[in-house]
Each structure stands twice: as structure tokens, then as C-alpha cells.
């Protein structure tokens, strides 16, 4: 069963601050089963590295309105499972997100088997740029 302690969340928060001193994060725990990371302040415009068309999607499937809304409202979800296999995030932003994901998942495990509907994780993790009600700030 997924479980994470307050002490582990505090350790992750400390490690994020040490690795990214120019960034500001919101890291919250939900019901001791998951953590949610949101980038609330970045040292540069991360949306300059945001590309909703990647090599796995038909460029005609691009929802331009959804892309414009993400940029205009200053928030977007980050699929941390596909940072390596997707071109949605690029350049230094992609590398930063990969490192953030690695820090947040240090000590975590995922022995899940979707085929048999068996889920075994240390804790669940989600990642976003900005929040639904507050855009990411650019220094």
C-alpha cells in the first residue's frame, strides 16, 4: 500500500531546494499516499521549452486552444513518466524536470502490474508547472 511520511516529504523538499536554489516549489502530501510537486517560480520562462507536438502524435491532432490556454494561464501538467520518450518538454526545462522527478522519487518503488490490476508503489507522484489557480512566476 502506498505510504509516505512527513519526514520523507521534508527530506524531498530540502533536496529540491538544494538542487534548485533559484526555483520555488509547492510540495504537498495528500493522505500519506502521494506527493504533488508544483513549480511556482522559475528563473526563466519554462514555456519557451514547451512543445505540445511530439514525435508520437499527429501534428494535426494539436489542440492549439489547449496549448494557448496553458501558456496564457501559466500552468500545465507534466507527465514525468514520459520525459525521456516525449518531446513535449525540451532543453534545459526537460533536464530540470527529469532531475526534479528523480529527487521526488528517490526511495520510491513501482512494482505495479496493470495487466492484473495490481498496484504496488511506495507513493504516488504528480508534477505540474504552476497551479490551477495561480500561474508560474518567472524571475
C-alpha angles and dihedrals in degrees: 000000000000114000136160128178130225088243092057091049089050090051092050090049091051092048092049091052091049094048096042109031093163094053130076123213141190109214115178134174121224119205092327089283104086145022127216120205121196124179103223099171129024132183091233139017103285091190089071084074094045116110117168093193112078133169093265096058132068107247088225089064092065111126097214091184092056091047092050090048092053092051094041095047093039098230137101139159117250117216099214092185091065103039090112098040100043136065094210092107118034144181122003092349091059091049091048092050091049090053092046090051091049092051092048093048098044105130092013124122135199115198093157123146111200091186091067097031091246118145121188116166133149089227138333120253134200129179135198144167108236123343130273090257101031127048123224112268120230116214 
